[in-house]
Amino acid sequence: MKQTTKFSDQITVGAQPTEVELQGIQSQGFKTVVNFRHDGEDQQPLSPASEGEQVEKLGLAYLHVPVSMKKLTPELVDQFRREFRNVSKPVFAHCKLGTRAGLIVIMDMAIEQGLSGRQAVQKAIEMGFNPEKAGIEQFLIDYVDSRSQSK
């Protein structure tokens, strides 16, 4: 499988898997696949609906939360955070390259750990996900600060 980043025993993030790689995800013990891609994005070997069918045929749960960096809203991140609490773990989450998925997972992780928005940005950079390059640094800071238990 392409490069992945393991955040915890509960969640790993990576790039868009192929059909063959989906079978590998199952054999690695993942119980749920989360897809952050919109239908019709470029370099999308499977539509979100087709991917969902494939994932469910493998006996895994499937969650589709379409997110675009340009149209990222607090409500979409909240939706992921709510639904993530209720899915079977461990989870494999992906987007096209893994950046969107990684940054959204970092927002959740930062809030759960009581980090500030600035600390979340630093954590993202340390893990290889640059929120400034992705154009969402200020969104990440504002989102985490508005929801963090450290307030």
N, C-alpha and C positions, 0 to 999 in steps of 0.2 A: 504494500500500500504506500501511497505517497507520504510525504512527511506529515507527522502528526505531533500534537502537543498534548501531553497528559497533564491536566490541571489537578486532578485528584483521582481517587479510586472510583469516583462517581461520574466523571466526565472527561472526555478526550475530544479535541478539536482537530479537524483536518480539512483538506480540500475535497472537492466533489469526487465521490467514488464512482467507479464504473460498475456495471452489473456484476462483473467477476469480483471486484473488490467488496461489493456488498456481501457476497457470500463469505469473504474473509472476515468481515466485521462480525458476522454471526459466529464464525468459528473462534474468534478471539474473545467471545463471551459477552459482547454487548447485548443489551436487552432492548434498547430504544435508539432510533435514528432521528435526529432533529435536522431539518433542512431549512436554512435561512434564505434560500434562493427564490426569486420571482420566476414564474413561468415565462419562458421566452428569452431568458438571458442567453448571451453567447456562450459557446463551449459548454453546452448542457446536454450530456449524452442521454439523459432521461428527463422527461418533464417531471415536475413535482408529483403529479398524479400517478404517472408510471412508476416513479421511484417508490411511492407509497405502496403501490400494489406489489412490487418486487419485495420490499421490506416485509410486508405482512405475509407474503408467501413463505418467507424464511422464518416466520414465527416471531418476528420482532414487532415492537410497537413503533409507530411513525407519528411524528409531530412536524407539521409544516407551519413555520412562522415567517412569511415572506418579508424580508427587510432589505431596504436600499439605503446605502450610506447617505444619499441625498435626501431621502424622505424618512429618516430615522426619527421616531417619536418616543417620548417616555412611555406612552401606552403600549407600544410594541415590545419594549424591553420588559415592562411590567407583565405583559401577556406571557412572554417566555418564562419569566421568573415564577409566575403562578403555576404554569403548566409543568415546568421542570420539577417542581416539588412533588407532583403526582405521578410522574412516569417511572417505569421500572429502570433501575440502574444496573450496571453502568450504561452511560449514554455516549454515543458518537454523534457529535454535532458538526455540521459542515456548511460551507457556502462554496463559492467558486474556488477560492484559494485558501480559505481558512481565516482570513483577516476579520471579516464581519463577525463570524462565529466567535472567534477569540476575544474580540473586544466586548461583545455582549456577555460572554461568560465572565470576563474580567469585571464588568460592572456588577454582576450578581455576586461574584466572589468578594469583591471589595465591600459591598454592603453587608454581606454576611459576616465579614471579618472586622467590620467597624472602621474601615479605612476612610480617609478623606478622599475627595476627588483628585487632589494633587498626588496623594500616595497611590491611587489607582492608576494614574498616568505613568508614574514611575514603575509600578509593577508591570504594566503593559509593555513598556519599553524593555524592561529586563527580560520579559518572556518572548520578545521578538515581534510584538504587535505595536506598531507605532501609530497612536491615535492622531498625531499631528499630520502625518503623511496621509492617513485615511480621511482627514478633514473633519474629524469629530472630537478633537481634544476638548474643546469647550463644552460640547454636549456631554461628554463623559464626566467631566468635572462637575457640571451643574446637576446631572442626573444622580451621581453618587452622593454629592453633598446634600441634595434634597431628600434623599432616602436613607442615608446612613444612620445607624444606631449610635454613632459616636457623637451625635449632636447634643 
